[in-house]
Amino acid sequence: MNTTACLLFSSPDQPGIIARISHFFHERNLNIISLEQHSDEGHFFVRVEWEDTNNWKEENNFCQDFSSLSKKF
């Protein structure tokens, strides 16, 4: 049975957020199994669930890796 991991992310709304997040997971050969998003009053919200392949042994390792992308928003 595969385990999953989940990302909750928000930022000011702008074009290309989903493309960049999807690319982040694609570069790491990870399979997104669910992605839900919406925008409200100029703010963007997304929830991404993917098959966890232990790319990051600890949550802090993921946070460090993802921070390079999240700083762009």
N, C-alpha and C positions, 0 to 999 in steps of 0.2 A: 504494500500500500504506500503510495506516494504521500509525502507530507507537503503542506503548502505554507507559504509565507504571505504576509499582507503588508502593503504600504498605504498609509493615509497621508495625503499631501495637499497643501493649499498654498496659493500664491495669488498675487494680482493677476487678473485674466489677461491673456495675450495670445496671439496666434502661435501655433507650433508646440504647445506644451505636450500634448498627447504624442506627437511625432517624436519629440526628444526623449520622453519617458520610454516609449516603445523601443526606440533605438538603443537606449541604455540596456534594456533587457535582452534585446536581440544580439548585441555585441558580446554578451556573456552566455549566449546559447541557452537562454531560459525561456520556458514556455508560459506565457500569460494565459491563465485559464478564466479570468474574469477581470473586466475593467469597467468601472462605472464612474461617470463624471457629470458635473454640472457647474454652471456659473450663476452667481447671484450677486447682483449689484456691483459688478466689476471685480468680483473675487471668484477664483476658480478652485474647485474641489475635485479630487480624484481618489478613488480606491482601486488598487491593483492587487490581484491575487495571482501568485505564480507557483509552479511546482518547485519546491525547494530541493535543490541538488547539493546543498551544503557548500555553495560557493563561498559563503561567509560563515565561518564557524561560530561567530558571536555577533550579536546585534550591532555592537559598536563598529565592527568591521564593515558592515553594510552601510552604516551611517557615514563613515569616512569616505567610502566609495561613492555613495550617492550625493554627498555634499558638493562635489565638483560640478555636478549637474544642477542641483537645486540653487546654487549661488547665482545662476544665470537668470533666475526668476525673481 
